[in-house]
Amino acid sequence: MTSVLIVDGANVVGARPDGWWKDRAGAAARLHEQLLVADIEYDVVVLVLEGQAKGGVRAGKDAHVRTVHAAKDGDTTILAEARKATERVADKGGRVVVVTADRALDARVHGVGATTLSPTWLLARL
């Protein structure tokens, strides 16, 4: 069974009042590094970055973490990633979980068969 965790980078970074707004690229890089070493029970982690945060991590795969740069807004990219992942793992008994605090996005990803967890859930594991 394959499990996929899709991370709304902007939401997770924004959940910590640590000065991330002064260096969005640096905050994204720190999140990426934490995801690489985190002890979480997912086979694949997809980190979606948008705006200035994209400057902190190159798009592509590092170990089990794949970074995706949103062409426009992060929500559209997150939804597309959730849809693709659900199509790949649904018939194999897998699961797709999106980490976000965005209520509108939450409803949209449930519509494609994914579930959601809050940024605080992920931050507690980093």
C-alpha positions as CSV (number, residue, x, y, z in Angstrom):
1,M,0.0,0.0,0.0
2,T,1.4,3.4,-1.0
3,S,0.8,6.5,1.1
4,V,1.3,10.0,-0.2
5,L,1.5,13.2,1.9
6,I,1.0,16.4,0.0
7,V,2.2,19.5,1.9
8,D,0.8,23.0,1.4
9,G,4.1,24.7,2.0
10,A,2.7,28.1,2.4
11,N,0.2,26.9,5.1
12,V,2.7,24.9,7.0
13,V,5.4,27.7,7.0
14,G,2.7,30.2,7.9
15,A,1.6,28.3,10.9
16,R,4.8,29.2,12.8
17,P,5.3,32.8,13.7
18,D,9.1,32.5,13.4
19,G,9.8,35.4,11.0
20,W,9.2,33.4,7.9
21,W,7.8,36.5,6.1
22,K,11.3,38.1,6.2
23,D,12.8,35.2,4.2
24,R,10.2,33.0,2.4
25,A,12.8,31.1,0.5
26,G,14.8,30.3,3.6
27,A,11.6,29.1,5.4
28,A,10.8,26.8,2.5
29,A,14.3,25.4,2.6
30,R,14.1,24.7,6.3
31,L,10.7,23.0,5.8
32,H,12.2,20.8,3.0
33,E,15.2,19.8,5.2
34,Q,12.8,18.9,8.0
35,L,10.7,16.8,5.7
36,L,13.7,14.9,4.5
37,V,14.6,13.7,8.0
38,A,11.1,13.6,9.6
39,D,9.9,10.3,11.0
40,I,6.5,10.2,9.3
41,E,4.6,7.2,8.0
42,Y,4.3,8.2,4.3
43,D,6.1,6.6,1.4
44,V,6.1,9.8,-0.7
45,V,6.0,13.4,0.4
46,V,5.1,16.1,-2.1
47,L,6.0,19.7,-1.0
48,V,4.2,22.3,-3.0
49,L,5.8,25.8,-3.0
50,E,4.5,29.0,-4.5
51,G,5.8,32.6,-4.9
52,Q,9.0,33.6,-3.3
53,A,9.3,30.3,-1.5
54,K,10.1,28.6,-4.7
55,G,13.6,30.2,-4.5
56,G,14.4,28.1,-1.5
57,V,14.2,24.6,-3.0
58,R,14.7,23.4,-6.5
59,A,11.8,21.5,-8.1
60,G,12.5,17.8,-8.3
61,K,13.0,14.8,-6.0
62,D,15.3,14.4,-3.0
63,A,15.0,11.0,-1.5
64,H,11.3,10.5,-0.7
65,V,10.4,14.2,-1.0
66,R,9.3,15.7,-4.3
67,T,9.2,19.4,-4.5
68,V,6.7,21.0,-7.0
69,H,6.7,24.7,-7.9
70,A,3.2,26.0,-8.5
71,A,2.9,27.8,-11.8
72,K,0.2,30.1,-10.4
73,D,-1.5,29.5,-7.1
74,G,-0.6,26.7,-4.8
75,D,-4.2,25.5,-4.3
76,T,-4.6,24.6,-8.0
77,T,-1.3,22.7,-7.9
78,I,-2.1,20.9,-4.7
79,L,-5.5,19.8,-6.0
80,A,-3.9,18.5,-9.2
81,E,-1.3,16.6,-7.2
82,A,-4.0,15.1,-5.0
83,R,-6.0,14.1,-8.0
84,K,-3.0,12.4,-9.7
85,A,-1.9,10.7,-6.5
86,T,-5.4,9.4,-5.7
87,E,-5.7,8.0,-9.2
88,R,-2.3,6.2,-8.8
89,V,-2.9,4.6,-5.4
90,A,-6.7,4.2,-5.1
91,D,-6.8,0.8,-6.7
92,K,-3.9,-0.4,-4.7
93,G,-5.4,0.4,-1.3
94,G,-3.2,3.5,-0.8
95,R,-4.1,6.8,0.7
96,V,-3.5,10.4,-0.1
97,V,-3.4,13.1,2.7
98,V,-3.0,16.8,2.2
99,V,-1.6,19.0,4.9
100,T,-3.4,22.3,4.8
101,A,-5.5,24.7,7.0
102,D,-7.3,26.1,4.0
103,R,-11.0,25.2,4.4
104,A,-11.8,25.7,0.7
105,L,-8.9,23.6,-0.4
106,D,-9.9,21.0,2.2
107,A,-13.3,20.6,0.6
108,R,-11.8,20.4,-2.9
109,V,-9.3,17.7,-2.1
110,H,-11.9,15.6,-0.3
111,G,-13.8,15.8,-3.6
112,V,-10.9,13.9,-5.4
113,G,-10.6,11.2,-2.7
114,A,-7.9,12.6,-0.5
115,T,-8.1,13.5,3.2
116,T,-6.6,16.3,5.1
117,L,-4.5,17.0,8.2
118,S,-3.6,20.3,9.8
119,P,-0.3,22.0,9.7
120,T,0.0,21.6,13.5
121,W,-0.2,17.8,13.0
122,L,2.8,17.9,10.7
123,L,4.8,20.5,12.7
124,A,4.5,18.3,15.8
125,R,6.3,15.6,13.8
126,L,9.1,17.7,12.4
